[in-house]
Amino acid sequence: MSDHVDPDELLLGELGSMLDAIDPVPPEVDAAAKAILGWRRVDAELAQLLADSAIDSDRLAGVRGEGDPSLRRLSFGGSPLELDLEVHSTKPGATVLGQLAPGAAASIKVERSDASEETVAADELGRFRLELPAGATFRLVVTGHPASGLRATVTDWVQV
């Protein structure tokens, strides 16, 4: 092996260092990029967003009256397990009420884009509740639910 260093690699390293000093990547952009790259799990089913009242209300704004702006409804599915969420804006954050279908006891890990996480339990009817800080971006990982078999079910990322 030679100790020859590629001049192009040296130049790229110097340019990268210069850009980091002049225009660093904002921490929230870095956290969001890591969260996006981490969404895919080989050992989990992805429950995709099927409905979001925040999006639907924008499309139907001229069709019906304004809904409650402090309430957002989300539905996830695409696997044997479905999740329905109600996000209630509170001060200083949000309360999330959830329902698994079919209803059954399960463990739900709440992963946030700031790398923090907590676990809540769904009762025998599949109901659960969690509190989130304002502006939190999160996803849910459901395990131990009979409909999910041995695989976990993971939602898309959601910002409250």
For each residue, the residues with C-beta under 8 A, 3 or more apart:
1:
2:
3:
4:
5: 9 10
6: 9 10
7: 10 11
8: 11 12
9: 5 6 12 13
10: 5 6 7 13 14
11: 7 8 14 15
12: 8 9 15 16
13: 9 10 16 17
14: 10 11 17 18
15: 11 12 18 19
16: 12 13 19 20
17: 13 14 20 21
18: 14 15 21 22
19: 15 16 22 23
20: 16 17 24 25
21: 17 18 24
22: 18 19
23: 19
24: 20 21
25: 20 29 30
26: 29 30
27: 30 31
28: 31 32
29: 25 26 32 33
30: 25 26 27 33 34
31: 27 28 34 35 113 114 115
32: 28 29 35 36 113 137
33: 29 30 36 37
34: 30 31 37 38 113 115
35: 31 32 38 39 113 137 157
36: 32 33 39 157
37: 33 34 40
38: 34 35
39: 35 36 46 139 154 156 157
40: 37 46
41: 44 152 154
42:
43: 151 152
44: 41 141 151 152 153 154
45: 78 79 80 81 148 151 152 153 154
46: 39 40 78 79 153 154 155 156
47: 76 77 78 79 81 82 83 142 153 154 155 156
48: 76 77 78 156
49: 52 74 75 76 155 156 158
50: 75 76 77 78
51: 56 73 74 75
52: 49 55 56 72 73 74 75
53: 56 57 67 71 72 73 74
54: 57 58 72
55: 52 58 59
56: 51 52 53 59 60
57: 53 54 60 61 66 67
58: 54 55 61
59: 55 56
60: 56 57 63 64
61: 57 58 66
62:
63: 60
64: 60 67
65:
66: 57 61 69
67: 53 57 64 71
68: 71
69: 66 89
70: 88 89 90
71: 53 67 68 86 87 88 89
72: 52 53 54 86 87 89 160
73: 51 52 53 84 85 86 87
74: 49 51 52 53 84 85 87 158
75: 49 50 51 52 82 83 84 85
76: 47 48 49 50 82 83 84 85 155 156
77: 47 48 50 81 82 83
78: 45 46 47 48 50
79: 45 46 47 82 148 153
80: 45 147 148 149
81: 45 47 77 100 101 102 142 145 147 148 153
82: 47 75 76 77 79 100 101
83: 47 75 76 77 98 99 100 101 140 142 153 155
84: 73 74 75 76 98 99 101
85: 73 74 75 76 96 97 98 99 158
86: 71 72 73 96 97 98
87: 71 72 73 74 94 95 96 158 160
88: 70 71 94 95 96 97
89: 69 70 71 72 94 160
90: 70 93 94 95
91:
92: 133 134
93: 90 131 132 133 134 136 160
94: 87 88 89 90 131 132 133 134 136 160
95: 87 88 90 129 130 131 132
96: 85 86 87 88 129 130 131 132 160
97: 85 86 88 127 128 129
98: 83 84 85 86 108 122 127 128 129 130 140
99: 83 84 85 103 125 126 127 128
100: 81 82 83 103 104 106 122 126 127 128 142 145
101: 81 82 83 84 126
102: 81 126 146 147
103: 99 100 124 125 126 127
104: 100 122 124 125 126 145 146 147
105: 121 122 123 124 126 144 145
106: 100 121 122 126 142 143 144 145 148
107: 119 121 122 142 143 144
108: 98 119 120 121 122 128 130 140 141 142 143
109: 117 118 119 140 141 143
110: 117 118 119 120 130 132 138 139 140
111: 117 138 139 140 141
112: 115 116 117 132 136 137 138
113: 31 32 34 35 136 137 138 157
114: 31 136
115: 31 34 112
116: 112
117: 109 110 111 112
118: 109 110 130
119: 107 108 109 110
120: 108 110 128 129 130
121: 105 106 107 108 128
122: 98 100 104 105 106 107 108 126 127 128 142 145
123: 105 126 127 128
124: 103 104 105
125: 99 103 104
126: 99 100 101 102 103 104 105 106 122 123 145
127: 97 98 99 100 103 122 123
128: 97 98 99 100 108 120 121 122 123
129: 95 96 97 98 120
130: 95 96 98 108 110 118 120
131: 93 94 95 96
132: 93 94 95 96 110 112 136 138 160
133: 92 93 94 136
134: 92 93 94 160
135: 159 160
136: 93 94 112 113 114 132 133 159 160
137: 32 35 112 113 157 158 159 160
138: 110 111 112 113 132 157 158 160
139: 39 110 111 154 155 156 157 158
140: 83 98 108 109 110 111 154 155
141: 44 108 109 111 152 153 154 155
142: 47 81 83 100 106 107 108 122 145 148 152 153 154
143: 106 107 108 109 148 152 153
144: 105 106 107 148
145: 81 100 104 105 106 122 126 142 148 153
146: 102 104 149
147: 80 81 102 104
148: 45 79 80 81 106 142 143 144 145 151 152 153
149: 80 146
150:
151: 43 44 45 148
152: 41 43 44 45 141 142 143 148
153: 44 45 46 47 79 81 83 141 142 143 145 148
154: 39 41 44 45 46 47 139 140 141 142
155: 46 47 49 76 83 139 140 141 158
156: 39 46 47 48 49 76 139
157: 35 36 39 113 137 138 139
158: 49 74 85 87 137 138 139 155
159: 135 136 137
160: 72 87 89 93 94 96 132 134 135 136 137 138
